[in-house]
Amino acid sequence: MTSVQTHSPDPATWTRGPVADIFSSYVAATALSSAQELGLLDRLAETGAAPFGNGGDERLNDEVVQSVYRALHWAEVVEIKDEETVVTGPAFDAAFAARGYFYWLVRGCGEAFSEAPRLALEEVRSGAFYRRDMRAVAIGSRLIGDGEVEALFDEILARTPVRKIADLGCGSGQRLVRVAGRHPEARCVGVDISSASVRLATDAAREAGLGERMTVHQGDVLRLEPRPEFAEVDTVSCVFMGHDFWPYDSCVATLERLRRVFPRAERLVLCDVVRTQEVPRADTPIFQLGFETIHALMGVYLPALEEWHKAFAEAGWRCDAVHSTTTPPNGYLFELSPATRN
Ligand SMILES: C[S@@+](CC[C@H](N)C(=O)[O-])C[C@H]1O[C@@H](n2cnc3c(N)ncnc32)[C@H](O)[C@@H]1O
């Protein structure tokens, strides 16, 4: 038997510095996600200051809220002024802009990340072998798409008026609510496989007072069948779920199916984050490592950009334009139309 020689580095090299920072960063990431859900970030964004603690809100434990602020202070997102007040710190604006990524990562995917050793076992990898909080995934995705992706949508839909839009994997439903607000004649239909997302989107439609103008259906986009409410759809959108169409043959089959299910569709606006080919490095952007790792854990294939183009061509969709996005990094929005009329 050979004995393993271990060399213990001087504790001074890891009790402070980069390795210690990895540890504290994890806690700060969970604090950002918690602060988002508890409304602490919104409050600071509105007023610039908040009480250091629950501020008299007896529903919240004072010490827990303080511990969230302490972790955010470490990350320079807030500054604890004295034992009574918290103000925004130098990293606040950037962290606020990125809050959706943290909420997606921690609240949406945290359980699956912490379960990685189990998910690595081939014998467990079938059926419903992992769990994610799909409500949090949907809310995080909405925040991630707010801004650049939504602005692109507004621009594209403004070019040709939309009469009826179907959003596939509609998540929070906010895109449809937004389209309905900007296009008063438009009708909207959402489809999502998750009951949590369907509830969220249904509530969003009700809160916006959309009545019969917006309906939400629970269904698997990969197995969608024609329905009367799909017959008049002229615009199909699909944001941050296209990778669920894959692997290749399944993607081509789903893209072909969409042409049958939405026979009057004049355009398909598909936006997703693609797989990068490079090894992560110091300048790897936000999201990439989390997005690629979680899909490996879940066993979901992520296509690269050129694979999408091949699938569009084979499935009879013409790619009229491609827009790359900065937020999310490695994101692409494809404007597609049927290559031939149905
Ligand atoms: C990352 S979220 C994106 C949500 C939304 N499109 C957005 O832009 O905010 C992906 C959504 O797709 C849904 N989804 C995943 N696979 C699906 C499938 N096969 N059929 C229908 N919905 C699906 C998930 O439940 C989730 O709500």
The ligand as a MOL file (V3000), in Angstrom:
LIG
                    3D

  0  0  0     0  0            999 V3000
M  V30 BEGIN CTAB
M  V30 COUNTS 27 29 0 0 0
M  V30 BEGIN ATOM
M  V30 1 C -35.9100 29.5310 -17.8980 0
M  V30 2 S -37.6430 29.6040 -17.8010 0 CHG=1
M  V30 3 C -38.0300 30.9450 -18.9330 0
M  V30 4 C -39.3790 31.5540 -18.6820 0
M  V30 5 C -39.8260 32.6360 -19.6580 0
M  V30 6 N -39.8500 32.1630 -21.0350 0
M  V30 7 C -38.9910 33.8830 -19.5740 0
M  V30 8 O -38.4440 34.3110 -20.5870 0
M  V30 9 O -38.9030 34.4840 -18.4990 0 CHG=-1
M  V30 10 C -38.0860 28.1900 -18.7740 0
M  V30 11 C -39.5570 27.8890 -18.7290 0
M  V30 12 O -39.8280 26.8800 -19.6890 0
M  V30 13 C -40.6780 25.9210 -19.0970 0
M  V30 14 N -40.4750 24.6370 -19.8160 0
M  V30 15 C -39.3770 23.8400 -19.8150 0
M  V30 16 N -39.5650 22.7780 -20.6040 0
M  V30 17 C -40.8090 22.8980 -21.1240 0
M  V30 18 C -41.5870 22.1070 -22.0220 0
M  V30 19 N -41.1120 20.9650 -22.5470 0
M  V30 20 N -42.8250 22.5280 -22.3340 0
M  V30 21 C -43.3310 23.6700 -21.8120 0
M  V30 22 N -42.6440 24.4500 -20.9610 0
M  V30 23 C -41.3920 24.0870 -20.6240 0
M  V30 24 C -40.2840 25.8780 -17.6420 0
M  V30 25 O -41.3070 25.3700 -16.8130 0
M  V30 26 C -39.9920 27.3600 -17.3800 0
M  V30 27 O -41.1320 28.0520 -16.9430 0
M  V30 END ATOM
M  V30 BEGIN BOND
M  V30 1 1 1 2
M  V30 2 1 2 3
M  V30 3 1 2 10
M  V30 4 1 3 4
M  V30 5 1 4 5
M  V30 6 1 5 6
M  V30 7 1 5 7
M  V30 8 2 7 8
M  V30 9 1 7 9
M  V30 10 1 10 11
M  V30 11 1 11 12
M  V30 12 1 11 26
M  V30 13 1 12 13
M  V30 14 1 13 14
M  V30 15 1 13 24
M  V30 16 1 14 15
M  V30 17 1 14 23
M  V30 18 2 15 16
M  V30 19 1 16 17
M  V30 20 1 17 18
M  V30 21 2 17 23
M  V30 22 1 18 19
M  V30 23 2 18 20
M  V30 24 1 20 21
M  V30 25 2 21 22
M  V30 26 1 22 23
M  V30 27 1 24 25
M  V30 28 1 24 26
M  V30 29 1 26 27
M  V30 END BOND
M  V30 END CTAB
M  END
